[in-house]
Amino acid sequence: MQRWQIISASLVVLVAASGSIAAGQEAAKTKTVIPVIPVIPVSPGVAMDKPLHTLHTFYARLAVLTRHDNFKAVADLLDDNTTSDWTSIDAKGTSHSREQVIQALRSVGVSASHPTSKIVTYVTSGHIVEKIRLKGDTAYADFYSFKTRKEVDTEGKYGAPGKTHRVKRVEPRRDVWVKQAGVWKLQQSRRLPTRVEVDGKPWKGR
């Protein structure tokens, strides 16, 4: 499997900087139900105890790094905050190990180019932690990343090659955290189906 395939399939916690409630509400339409356990509301600006503070600090840092395509730093962040058995599961159900994901990210390094298009500019980007559910020493985080950007389609992915398109992606995710020796660690990341719009129209890919 090529490095870009591993990264795109495995890094299910990949996000971009800043937030947007509207984008989060749109993304929420794709969510599925998990077992009902007490819900802890997530409110911006409100003081949070662990694990809320730990999780939000992690996602905020990840947002900054991925906004600038600093994959090596993302690898270091995952290395410091995941369990030894952390797995990343893509939308097709394929699992990737901790070693696979981190090695692939470090191989790419900083500011890797997109394989099929050239990013002209980011229009909007952000992440939403919709809710965190606690059950003992386990925390379930429903999380969404989104980005809208202008891309030059160099290979004709969206139509005629060479044209500039406005591409919007919303990617819902579900993370499982566990407390080990008093420290919260990410144990599993699962990406749910991504919604993509090109020039305002749904795009199913090919």
Secondary structure, DSSP 8 states (H G I E B T S, - for coil): --HHHHHHHH-TT---SS--HHHHHHHHTT--------EE---TTS---TTHHHHHHHHHHHHHHHHTTBHHHHHHHHHHHEEEEEEEE-TTS-EEEHHHHHHHHHHH-BS---SS-EEEEEEEEEEEEEEEEEETTEEEEEEEEEEEEEEE-TT-SSSSTT-EEEEEEEEEEEEEEEEETTEEEEEEEEE---EEEETTEE----
